[in-house]
Amino acid sequence: MTAQPPSLLQVFSSVERRVSPRLEEWVRSGAFLDAVAVVNNLSRGGARTVEGALASVLEAVGVPSARQVRSLQKSLDRLADDRTGG
């Protein structure tokens, strides 16, 4: 009888049994949560920077930006509330 090589499922299961506890411990650690928070903040900051730059370019060429439209919408909502007594 010749020895059969392990199946992909057997290899995956073996690796998963060894790696999972360590990975789960790391994911639940404070260092991981801190890293996620830093990456999330950097991502949001980068998105705001890009949005602000795009809005500035649009405003410079005379196209209303999303922030101008939001500001206008808030003003119109306030006027409507004032007129209806809301």
N, C-alpha and C positions, 0 to 999 in steps of 0.2 A: 504494500500500500504506500502510495506517495502522499506526502503531507500537502494539504491544500493551503494556499495562501489565505490570509484572513480577508473576509469580505469588507467592503467599504463601510458597511454598517457596523461591523465589529470594531474596525479601526476608529470610526467616529465615536462610538460609545465608549471605548477605552479612553480616548483623549478627553471626551466630555466629562467623564468621571473624575479625571485627574485635574482638569482645568477649572471646572465649575465652582468648587468650593473657594478656590483662591480668587477667582474673578468676582464672585459674589461678595466676598469679604472686602475686596478692593472697592467695588462699586458702592458699598455701604459705608465706606470710610469718609472721614471729614475732608481728606485731601482730594478725593474724587469730587465731592460736592463743591469744594472751593474751586476746583478747576472748571467744573461746569458753569458755575456762577461767573467766573472771569470770562470764559468764552462767550457766554450769553450776553454779558455787558459789552464786550468788544464788538460782537455782532450787531447789537442794537445801535451802538454808537456809530459804527461804520454805516449802517443803513440810514441813520439820521443825517450823517455828513453828506452822503450821496444825495439824499432827498433835498437837503438844504442847498447844495450846489446846483442841482437841477432846477429847483425853484428860482434861484437867483438868475440863472441863465434865461429861463423862460420869461421872468419879469423884465430882464434887460432888453429882450427883443419885443416886449409888449404883449406877450401871451399871458393870460391869467394863470397863476399857479394854483395848485391844490390848496395851499394855505390861504391864498387870497379868496378863493371860492368859499372855503370854510368860514373865514372871517365875515364875508358878505352874508352867508347863510345865517350865521349867528345874529348879525345885525337885523336881518329881515325877520327872524324868529322873535327877537325882542320887540320889534315894532308891532308885529302881529299880536303878541301877548299884551302889549300896552293898549292896543285898540280894543281888544276883546275883554280886557279886565282880568286876564289870566295871570 
